[in-house]
């Protein structure tokens, strides 16, 4: 159809890209933009030019900013180094040395406990205030008084007969008590009264010591420290009945372990408490003979009677011990000491 609508067609030919803008023109545009920004929108001719093409205050501000930045970076580096040092110190102090600190504290604790125990033992040996002694007369001391009242002839009363080592006047009472010790043990007896049974051998030993040796001499050991403590406890029970609190028992054993066995043995046999052992009590324990001798001298100066008990492990007895009126030494048998060592 010849009369049909035909749109106008415009042939647009592709225009080849032109050559790039000269570099000088681009640099000029950048300079113009920078100049406009730095001058605050004022014409460039209103701002005094600088030798390097920028304003002086801008360069100064940039310089200060760079200095502040460098200072902050230096402070950050110092803080990080300090943090690392603190972390290393914490690791070295708390983790690395905790075991060493604990061992040192444990060693100091052990040393302190030992020193306190030694101090307690030394304090027990110090006599601060002498305690008043309540005298309980012997039942046999009243016999001469009764005889004098009836007009019977008798020998003059000797108050401290046992102090001179003579028990002949108390022989009946001593043998009666020794026979009573052979019966059943009385576990509920009063303190300072024998609560255990004494065998025939122990009774014969004490009979010989009281009546033949006069309370001064050595006897064969019974074979163990506990049985020796039982024999000594029986002697103390009889002396308590005869002289009340006018005597004090002094035990010489040489070592703390032996003294501990003597303490436990006498506590069990006589029903005593820990308070009954000490300078102002009925029994005093000694490791050295010189301290025992000094204590016995003080007792005699106060008019009291020391009763000295020597353990079987003491192979030698100091000569000054033999001067006192009452002492009982246990002599170890051939099988009890071997090469200087204790069998028990």
C-alpha positions in Angstrom: 0.0 0.0 0.0 1.7 3.1 -1.2 -0.2 5.6 1.0 0.8 3.8 4.3 2.4 5.7 7.1 6.1 5.6 6.9 8.0 6.9 10.0 10.8 9.2 9.5 14.0 7.4 10.1 17.0 9.4 11.1 20.3 7.7 10.8 22.4 8.6 13.7 26.0 7.8 13.0 28.2 6.9 15.9 30.5 9.7 16.7 33.9 8.4 17.5 35.2 9.5 20.9 37.2 12.6 20.7 40.7 12.9 22.0 41.1 13.1 25.8 41.2 16.5 27.4 44.6 17.9 27.8 46.3 17.2 31.2 46.9 20.8 31.7 43.2 21.5 31.6 42.4 18.9 34.2 45.1 20.2 36.6 43.7 23.7 36.2 40.2 22.5 37.2 41.5 20.7 40.3 43.5 23.8 41.3 40.4 25.9 40.9 38.3 23.6 43.1 41.0 23.5 45.8 41.3 27.2 45.7 37.6 27.6 46.1 37.5 25.3 49.1 40.5 26.8 50.8 39.3 30.4 50.3 35.8 29.7 51.7 34.1 30.6 48.4 35.9 33.9 48.1 37.7 34.9 44.9 41.2 33.7 44.8 42.5 37.2 44.4 41.1 38.1 47.9 43.4 35.5 49.6 47.0 36.3 49.9 49.0 33.7 48.1 51.6 31.5 49.9 54.9 30.4 48.5 53.8 26.7 48.3 50.3 27.5 46.9 48.3 26.8 50.2 47.3 29.0 53.1 49.6 29.1 56.1 47.0 28.2 58.7 46.1 25.0 56.9 49.6 23.8 56.9 49.9 24.6 60.6 46.7 22.7 61.4 47.8 19.7 59.5 51.2 19.8 61.2 49.5 19.9 64.7 47.1 17.1 63.8 50.0 14.9 62.7 51.8 15.7 66.0 48.7 14.8 68.1 48.3 11.6 66.1 51.9 10.6 66.6 51.6 11.4 70.3 48.4 9.3 70.7 50.1 6.4 68.9 53.1 6.6 71.2 50.9 6.6 74.3 48.9 3.6 72.9 52.2 1.7 72.3 53.3 2.5 75.9 50.0 1.3 77.4 50.1 -1.9 75.4 53.7 -2.5 76.5 52.7 -1.9 80.2 49.7 -4.2 79.8 51.9 -7.0 78.5 54.4 -6.5 81.4 51.5 -6.6 84.0 50.2 -9.8 82.5 53.7 -11.4 82.6 54.0 -10.3 86.3 50.6 -11.8 87.2 51.5 -15.1 85.6 54.9 -15.2 87.3 53.6 -14.2 90.7 50.3 -16.1 91.1 50.6 -19.2 88.9 54.4 -19.8 88.8 55.2 -19.1 92.4 52.0 -20.2 94.2 53.5 -23.6 95.1 56.7 -22.1 96.4 54.8 -19.6 98.5 52.6 -22.4 99.9 55.6 -24.5 100.8 57.2 -21.6 102.6 54.1 -20.9 104.5 53.8 -24.6 105.5 57.4 -24.6 106.7 56.9 -21.5 108.8 53.7 -23.0 110.3 55.6 -26.2 111.3 58.4 -24.1 112.8 55.9 -22.0 114.7 54.0 -25.0 116.1 57.3 -26.6 117.3 58.4 -23.3 118.9 55.1 -23.0 120.7 55.2 -26.6 122.0 58.8 -26.0 123.3 57.5 -22.8 124.9 54.7 -24.6 126.7 57.1 -27.3 128.0 59.5 -24.6 129.3 56.6 -22.7 130.9 55.5 -25.8 132.7 59.0 -26.1 134.2 58.9 -22.5 135.6 57.5 -22.1 139.1 55.7 -18.8 139.2 53.7 -18.8 142.5 54.2 -21.6 145.1 50.9 -23.2 145.9 49.9 -23.8 149.5 50.3 -27.4 150.5 47.5 -29.0 152.5 49.0 -31.5 154.9 47.0 -34.8 155.3 48.5 -36.7 158.3 49.0 -40.4 158.1 46.6 -42.6 160.1 49.6 -44.1 161.8 50.8 -40.7 163.0 47.9 -40.7 165.4 49.0 -44.0 167.1 51.7 -42.4 169.3 49.2 -39.6 170.4 46.6 -42.2 171.5 49.3 -44.1 173.4 50.5 -41.0 175.3 46.9 -40.3 176.3 46.5 -43.7 177.9 49.9 -43.5 179.5 51.4 -46.5 177.6 55.1 -46.6 177.1 56.2 -46.0 173.5 59.0 -44.5 171.5 58.8 -40.7 170.7 56.9 -40.0 167.5 59.0 -39.3 164.5 57.0 -37.1 162.1 58.8 -37.7 158.9 59.8 -41.4 159.4 59.5 -42.1 155.7 61.6 -39.1 155.0 64.5 -40.8 156.6 63.9 -43.9 154.5 62.4 -46.0 157.3 58.9 -47.6 156.8 59.1 -50.2 159.6 56.3 -48.5 161.6 54.0 -48.5 158.5 54.8 -52.1 157.5 51.3 -53.4 158.4 49.5 -50.6 156.4 51.9 -51.1 153.4 51.4 -54.9 153.3 47.6 -54.4 153.7 47.5 -52.0 150.7 49.7 -54.3 148.6 47.4 -57.2 149.3 44.4 -55.1 148.4 46.0 -54.1 145.1 46.0 -57.7 144.0 42.2 -57.8 143.9 39.8 -56.7 141.2 40.6 -53.3 139.6 38.5 -50.4 140.8 38.0 -48.2 137.7 35.9 -45.7 139.6 38.2 -45.1 142.5 39.1 -41.6 143.6 42.1 -39.9 141.9 45.5 -40.8 143.3 44.1 -44.2 144.2 45.3 -47.3 142.3 42.6 -48.3 139.8 44.5 -51.3 138.3 45.4 -54.7 139.7 49.0 -55.3 140.8 50.4 -58.8 140.3 52.3 -60.7 142.9 55.7 -59.9 141.3 55.0 -56.2 141.5 53.7 -56.4 145.1 56.9 -58.3 146.1 59.0 -55.7 144.4 57.3 -52.9 146.3 57.4 -54.8 149.6 61.2 -55.1 149.2 61.5 -51.5 148.2 59.5 -50.1 151.1 60.6 -52.4 153.9 64.0 -53.7 152.9 65.5 -50.8 151.0 63.6 -48.1 153.0 62.3 -46.4 149.9 65.7 -45.8 148.4 67.0 -48.2 145.8 66.9 -49.8 142.4 64.6 -52.6 141.4 64.6 -54.8 138.3 62.4 -53.6 135.5 59.2 -55.5 134.9 59.9 -55.6 131.1 57.9 -52.7 129.8 57.4 -49.1 130.6 53.7 -49.5 131.2 54.2 -52.1 133.9 56.9 -50.0 135.5 54.4 -47.1 135.5 51.9 -49.4 137.3 54.4 -50.3 140.0 55.3 -46.6 140.5 51.6 -45.7 140.6 51.1 -48.3 143.4 54.0 -46.7 145.4 52.5 -43.3 144.8 49.1 -44.4 146.1 50.6 -45.7 149.3 52.7 -42.6 149.8 49.7 -40.4 149.2 47.9 -42.3 151.9 50.8 -41.9 154.3 51.9 -38.3 153.7 49.0 -36.6 151.8 50.3 -33.8 149.7 53.6 -33.4 151.4 55.5 -35.1 148.6 55.8 -34.6 144.8 56.7 -37.3 142.3 59.6 -36.4 139.9 60.0 -38.7 136.8 63.2 -38.8 134.9 63.0 -40.5 131.5 65.4 -38.6 129.2 63.2 -38.2 126.0 59.8 -36.7 125.3 58.5 -40.0 123.9 59.3 -41.9 127.1 57.8 -39.1 129.2 54.6 -39.3 127.2 54.4 -43.0 128.0 54.9 -42.3 131.7 52.2 -39.6 131.6 49.6 -41.9 129.9 50.5 -44.8 132.2 50.1 -42.8 135.4 47.0 -41.1 134.2 45.4 -44.5 133.5 46.5 -46.2 136.8 45.7 -43.3 139.2 42.8 -41.6 137.4 44.6 -38.3 136.9 44.0 -35.4 134.5 46.5 -33.4 132.5 46.3 -30.7 135.1 47.9 -33.1 137.6 51.2 -32.9 135.7 53.2 -29.7 136.1 55.5 -27.7 138.5 52.6 -26.9 140.9 50.9 -30.3 140.6 51.6 -33.8 142.0 53.8 -35.1 139.2 56.6 -33.4 137.2 58.3 -35.0 134.2 62.0 -34.3 133.4 64.3 -35.0 130.5 67.5 -33.9 132.3 68.8 -34.9 135.7 70.1 -31.5 136.6 66.7 -29.9 136.3 65.2 -32.7 138.4 67.9 -32.2 141.1 67.2 -28.5 141.2 63.5 -29.1 141.6 64.1 -31.7 144.4 66.3 -29.2 146.3 63.5 -26.6 146.2 61.0 -29.1 147.5 63.2 -29.9 150.5 63.8 -26.2 151.2 60.0 -25.9 151.5 59.7 -28.9 153.8 58.3 -31.2 151.2 59.4 -34.7 150.2 60.5 -35.5 146.6 59.8 -39.0 145.3 62.1 -39.6 142.3 61.3 -42.3 139.7 64.0 -43.2 137.1 63.1 -44.8 133.9 64.8 -48.1 132.9 66.2 -46.5 129.8 68.5 -44.3 131.9 71.6 -46.4 132.0 73.4 -44.1 134.5 72.1 -42.2 137.5 73.6 -38.9 138.7 75.2 -39.1 142.1 73.2 -36.1 143.5 70.0 -38.1 142.9 71.1 -40.7 145.5 71.2 -38.1 148.3 67.4 -37.7 148.4 65.4 -39.9 150.8 62.9 -41.4 148.3 64.0 -42.7 144.9 63.0 -45.7 142.8 65.2 -46.6 139.8 64.2 -49.4 137.4 67.2 -51.4 136.2 66.8 -52.8 132.7 67.3 -56.5 132.3 69.7 -58.2 129.8 67.1 -58.4 127.1 65.7 -55.0 127.5 68.6 -53.0 126.2 70.4 -54.1 123.0 73.3 -52.0 121.8 72.0 -49.0 123.7 68.6 -49.2 122.1 65.3 -49.5 124.0 63.2 -52.6 123.5 59.9 -50.8 124.0 
